[in-house]
């Protein structure tokens, strides 16, 4: 398999967990996620040449990515995907999802032009150029549900994607909205997270009724991995070490802390700094739920609270407290900028969630260590495909190919 737009490797992690795949290459253009992924592939999955297999490069420069590049001021030199693929017997799966900000509803709301002119709308074309060159038996393409309604330049992007995949030699499910909009909560992910998951079949390999094969994948094979009941926030993070607000702020080195330190062997479990005003707001909101008072059960009440405490006005509600006995709200990449909508449910802790708590809600194992600063770590976690769901996809795709190839 090859993972494009790999980030820190949520998809790769899940596929590796199946024991059925060999990771030939992972590509991303950001250094910290690549460093995190290379370290994971080496330490956990035994790839001694992980630094070589994790390719830090811009996929938009697809020709160089395939053949190699030299003396680049940003990316130095690299052998390219052809050199890595030459060492194996061909590629079965190319997978990945371009950055979702251009397709997400939140991204379109924030951008004054509704993301119509964002270059990320067309990164799928770079993805397909690699697919067209490598000709894997199947492809896996993941993105946010907002891709169904995105219309950059006035043309529905999902129609462009279906046409482009077909022209490259791959067939996607005809009714994407019906079959490919997947609720991850149904598969044991302790988080409300839905994604468009597109599986494409190489037409020259799957020569029968490909729509039947794809419908069997979604309605039969993939559905068989669904779990009864829903995993909860308590199940995911309830056993992690607690952090209680300190009497006053303090410094360790150059970093300011607002919560008491506590020894923990769990990587990336360190609380953000919060000012005293926010700590009191977090405590009040969590207590409101614990006591069942429901003073802040409406968006309007949360907006009024925000204005009363900060003196500012927001058109969207800023606060959300996780519920112990429910899945969390979606863990987004935007979490690195603002954690106010991911407040810990324990009023005694009065804080937002740590990187490790976000990672647990994304189903990363505790031995998966995220490198870089807090900003990098939160961003990597939010951008990732939950490894538990990726593991399901790995098994399901293997079943599909064994059954129909």
Secondary structure by P-SEA (a helix, b strand, c coil): cccccccccaaaaaaaaaccccccbbbbcccaaaaaaaaaaaacccccccccccccccccccccccccccccccccccccaaaaaaacccccbbbbbcccccccaaaaaaccccccccccccaaaaaaaaaaaacccbbbbbbcccccccccccccaaaaaaaaaaaacccccccccccccccccccccccccccbbbbbccccccccaaaaaaaaaacccccccccccccccccccccccccccccbbbbcccccccbbbbbbcccccccccccaaaaaaaaaaaaaaaacccccccaaaaaaaaaaacccccccccbbbbbcccccccccccccccccccccccccccccccaaaaaaaacccccccccccaaaaaaaaaacccaaaaaaaaaaaaaaaaccc
